[in-house]
């Protein structure tokens, strides 16, 4: 038994990136199983993406019916290691296969037959190769209501097998409708948030089991004109979730039996910002920053003001925090985003969500969906949260580029990725140095194509990275792949340091572990279980007490002098 435990593999999410937030064990074993990559909505990965000097090429799959999709995901690996690209737009779900020389559609399934009246594109991928999508249609006159649809492969071992529907959940049967956003909590359950119905004065949050049983709902009061549905929501490892409205941030809790509001922080997210047909939210989807008892734990997002701010709210409110005059006590910090300016009354200046790694966050100016002027508004910037001073500092700003989407950070390449349009009306793919903001990767994609027949290079909301470092992103009726043909080591970009492994002694152990540190040497140790959940983190002694741990296999991370070592041990 001990030998089997020592050789067993950790869940794929943890093994992809040891520095990830606590792993959700119910998400698909995939480099990119959910929008913004993880439940913290951070859009960052350790996998090394394209580097300066790499030989690159562009592959596209066009003529995808049903309009654009802002999201694309990578499935679990099938036998043989192949993954599917799963893509959901206004009318269909697609399963796409990258065959090397081309990207093909293995199958598609029509979900929505009335895309004008309803427009949904969320997708959830769980570890048991079940997928969930939805049709947000709602028409009280005809009785049409929002549906949640459970899908899978006809043959779970064949990536080319057809998509089949297993079941569907009708929200109208429970007097719930206008459902817009879903996510998967750390119990493997589906969490949803509905639009507010102004005639009733409330919106509905709820929990659904993987078998599509309604477990609980919570109706929360809304004010006239308050918008609660425009942005998605992150979930932390305690199953707290953070819904942002136009006038507040709400923390909901779920203990397995009952939903409740833990706290809410008032904040005018719209302010003097534009309002229009799409400028109807708070600013951005929130991202979570920080975890562990001794670290700051924050919710970060941009507001929708004419001159946008990056704002942070405390998840773990410090006991000695005095707050800011006239602001909610939960407001931790606020800083103006230098290159953020209104470009129309239709969209907010910052629409795409922040990209977070550690306590650093990057965010870019927005220029609208599906095509925009060649002379566009530019601006990308990065900030860092100072845990000692409890405030943001501006690290850098780049006012020369437009990167129109949710940006993706690769710590392996130390680059921030995204696409945008230049004055020659061509789209380019960029990589900015995370530390300096300098442009290190620039690859021409091509001109703006027609909606279906040609590649449409607006990056939408997703730049996902596979195990080989290739990047996929959705365009209007297309999928674009930035493919690495041949690697070249860049002299200007910092590759990810190779992981150093160590074995604590004794192993297996019953009470104590010896760690490879010198007497008096400063270091930090973390212990995770096989689900990726953080169990222990602090600066420790050379002899580590593990008597309190249940028997099992654990991952241990040792950080000293800025370098990290990883090991496994068995407690018996």
PyMOL commands that set and color helices and strands:
alter all, ss='L'
color gray80, all
select helices_A, chain A and resi 2-7+12-16+171-174
alter helices_A, ss='H'
color red, helices_A
select strands_A, chain A and resi 44-45+55-61+72-74+84-88+92-98+103-110+124-125+131-135+147-153+163-170+179-184+190-194+202-208+214-221+234-235+241-244+248-254+259-266+287-289+298-302+309-314+331-336+355-357+360-364+380-386+391-398+408-410+415-421+426-433+439-447+464-465+471-475+478-486+500-501+512-514+524-528+534-538+543-545+552-560+563-571
alter strands_A, ss='S'
color yellow, strands_A
deselect
rebuild
show_as cartoon
